[in-house]
């Protein structure tokens, strides 16, 4: 998995934020700066073919929804970054130096939940 490109990211942000399936026209109209409809349609279809979006027929068009949540995607990216690190402990230390005390507490709670075998959601 790799991160999304700029337009892919903007499209996924719209889909995740909407909380419901969207038409390409709805995605296109919400983007800033505005992008051409055909460009947004093409990138949305690419995201569909890559498996990031699912679609359902809506008249002559399709409505698109994300196949994973924003949190799942972010967590997977973080896992990949750690796996790519030559020194996981050093990577954790660097990360810990950059987060706020509130985030440290949230991380501590998530780690405790994971240790007990439960979901942190």
N, C-alpha and C positions, 0 to 999 in steps of 0.2 A: 504494500500500500504506500502510496505517496500522497503528499498534500495536493489539494486542488489548485488549478490555475486560477487567475483572478476572476474570470467570468464564471467558471465552474463554482467557485466559492460564493460568489454573489448570488447565483441561482440557488445553490443549496441553502444559503442563509434565508432566502425568501421562502423556500419550501418548508424549512424547519420552523421559521417564525410564524407561518400561517396556521400551522396546526390542522390543516385540512388539505386535500388534494387541490392543486391549482392548474388552470389552463396556462398554456405558454403565454397567451396574451396578458393574463394577470401578472405573471412573472415579469414579462417585458416592461409593462407599464410601471411596475414598482421599482425597477432598477434605476440607479443614478450613478454615473451619467447614463442617459437613455441609450439603449442599444437597438439596432435594427431587429425587427421581428424575426427575420430569417436567421440571423446570427444566434439569437436566443433559442430559437427552435432547434437549430443544428446542435448547439452545445447541450441542450436539454436531452436530445436524442442520444448524444454521446454518453451522457450520464446514465441514461436508461440502459444502453447497451453494455456499459461497464458494471451495471448492477446496483448503482447508487440510488436510482429512482425506479419505481414501479409505475405503471400507468393503467388507467381504466378508460374505456370509451365513454365519451360525453357528447352525444350527437355525432357530428363529423370530426370532432377534435378528441383529444385525450386530456385527462386530468392526471397530473403527476404527484406522487407522494414519495417521501424518503423511505428507503428500506432499512435504514439504521438511524438511531437518534443522533443528535449533535454530540451528546455525552459519550455514546458508544464510539463514534468516530474519533473524538478527541482522545479518549482513553486508548484506543488502538494506536493512534499516532504517538502517544507518550510511550507506550510499550515498545514500539518500533525504535524510537529514539534511544531508549535504554538498551535494547538489544544491539544496536549499532555502536554503543559506547564501548571503548576498550576497557573502561574501568567504571563499573556500575556504581560502586560506592562513591567515587569522585563525582559522578553525574548526579547522584542523589544529593550529595553535599552541596553542589553548586545550585541545584534547584531549591534546596531548603534555604539557602542564603538569599534567594530572590523573592520569597513569598512572605506575606504579611503574617503577624501573629494569629489573626483570625483564620487565615488559610492553613497555618500550621495545625491549629486545633481541629479544623475540618479534616485535614489529612490524617491526623492522629485517630480521629473517630472512624474514618473510612478504613484505616489499617486494622483497627480493632474489630470492626465488623467483618472484614475479610478473613481475619485470623479465626474468628468464630464460625466461619463458613457461610455467613449470610450475605445478602446483597446490601450494598451501601446506598441503595435507592430508597 
